[in-house]
């Protein structure tokens, strides 16, 4: 009975987190703005970086904020009614929802903005530090993927120093998931061919399985 009482809230947290995270804001906003299917533009990703390739900075910013919010919202709500464990489960599920949305045939994004939203929700100082590191690296290197990978790689260490073990574990899992989703970008970074912010994604990498943002 005690086990059932624990499992049900976690399952509900996972389901709600996944459904919230699976809302493809980049896809929806781009269509509403008249840009058509964002998956046919640039890298084929549905995240803010690719939305920026439409030339609409306001649309890209809206996508960024909404993708972060859909990670933060279920994480905060789950904490209120289910406790810390439910919150962590909801946050991880929200990123999975963004990366593998049922509405788009499980072909979604790389989850960076959604992950940052989750980090802000579970420990806002860590979230802010990750955001600052992301922005600083982006300004210095002008490479979106590198900035995201460095910020998320640092988040488990920051979480362990500022928060606690369970939240550090969540940050580590999210960083590992982001690295796996960026495998194409990592290969290009090692080869020195990764495009800088504002540049066009290589055509031969468009819509590669596992690569959409």
Residue pairs with C-beta under 8 A, 6 or more apart in sequence:
9 81
9 82
9 83
9 86
10 82
10 85
10 86
10 89
12 82
12 86
13 74
13 78
13 82
13 86
13 87
13 89
13 90
13 93
14 89
14 90
14 93
15 93
16 74
16 77
16 78
16 90
16 93
17 74
17 75
17 78
17 89
17 90
17 91
17 92
17 93
17 94
17 96
17 97
18 93
18 94
18 96
18 97
19 97
20 70
20 73
20 74
20 94
20 97
21 70
21 71
21 74
21 93
21 94
21 95
21 96
21 97
21 98
21 101
21 114
22 97
22 98
22 100
22 101
22 102
22 103
22 108
23 66
23 70
23 97
23 101
23 103
24 46
24 101
24 103
24 104
24 108
25 62
25 63
25 66
25 67
25 70
26 38
26 45
26 46
26 47
26 48
26 50
26 51
26 63
26 67
26 109
26 213
27 37
27 38
27 39
27 46
27 104
29 51
29 59
29 62
29 63
29 66
30 36
30 37
30 38
30 41
30 51
30 54
30 59
31 37
31 38
33 54
33 56
33 59
35 41
35 54
35 56
35 59
38 45
38 46
38 50
38 51
38 54
39 45
39 46
39 104
39 207
39 212
41 50
41 53
41 54
42 50
42 53
42 200
42 201
42 206
43 49
43 50
43 53
43 201
43 205
43 206
43 211
43 212
43 213
44 50
44 201
44 206
44 207
44 211
44 212
45 109
45 110
45 211
45 212
45 213
46 104
46 108
46 109
46 212
46 213
47 63
47 67
47 109
47 110
47 112
47 113
47 213
48 60
48 61
48 63
48 64
48 67
48 113
48 213
49 60
49 144
49 197
49 213
50 201
50 213
51 59
51 60
51 63
52 60
52 197
52 198
53 198
53 200
53 201
54 60
63 113
64 113
67 98
67 109
67 113
67 114
67 117
68 113
68 114
68 116
68 117
68 120
69 117
70 94
70 97
70 98
70 114
70 117
71 91
71 94
71 95
71 98
71 113
71 114
71 115
71 116
71 117
71 118
71 121
72 117
72 118
72 120
72 121
73 117
73 121
74 90
74 91
74 93
74 94
75 87
75 88
75 90
75 91
75 94
75 117
75 118
75 121
75 122
76 87
76 121
77 90
78 86
78 87
78 89
78 90
78 91
79 86
79 87
79 121
82 90
84 166
85 166
87 121
87 122
88 122
88 166
88 167
88 170
91 118
91 121
91 122
91 170
91 174
92 118
92 170
92 173
92 174
94 114
94 117
94 118
95 111
95 114
95 115
95 118
95 174
95 177
96 177
97 108
98 108
98 109
98 111
98 114
99 108
99 109
99 110
99 111
99 177
99 181
100 106
100 107
100 108
101 107
101 108
107 209
107 212
108 212
108 213
109 181
109 212
109 213
110 148
110 178
110 181
110 182
110 212
110 213
111 174
111 177
111 178
111 181
112 134
112 148
112 152
112 178
112 213
115 152
115 174
115 177
115 178
116 127
116 130
116 131
116 134
116 151
117 127
118 170
118 174
119 126
119 127
119 130
119 155
119 159
119 171
119 174
120 127
120 128
120 131
121 127
122 159
122 163
122 167
122 170
123 159
123 162
123 163
123 167
125 158
125 162
126 155
126 158
126 159
126 162
126 163
126 167
126 171
129 154
129 155
129 158
130 151
130 152
130 154
130 155
130 158
131 151
133 147
133 150
133 151
133 154
134 147
134 148
134 150
134 151
135 147
137 143
137 146
137 147
137 150
137 151
138 144
138 147
138 197
141 147
141 196
142 196
142 197
143 189
143 194
143 195
143 196
143 197
144 197
145 182
145 185
145 186
145 189
145 194
146 185
146 189
146 194
148 178
148 182
149 178
149 179
149 182
149 185
149 186
152 171
152 174
152 175
152 178
152 179
153 175
153 179
155 171
155 174
155 175
156 168
156 169
156 171
156 172
156 175
157 168
158 171
159 167
159 168
159 170
159 171
160 168
179 186
181 210
181 211
183 210
183 211
184 205
184 208
184 210
184 211
185 194
188 194
188 195
188 202
188 205
193 202
195 201
195 202
205 211
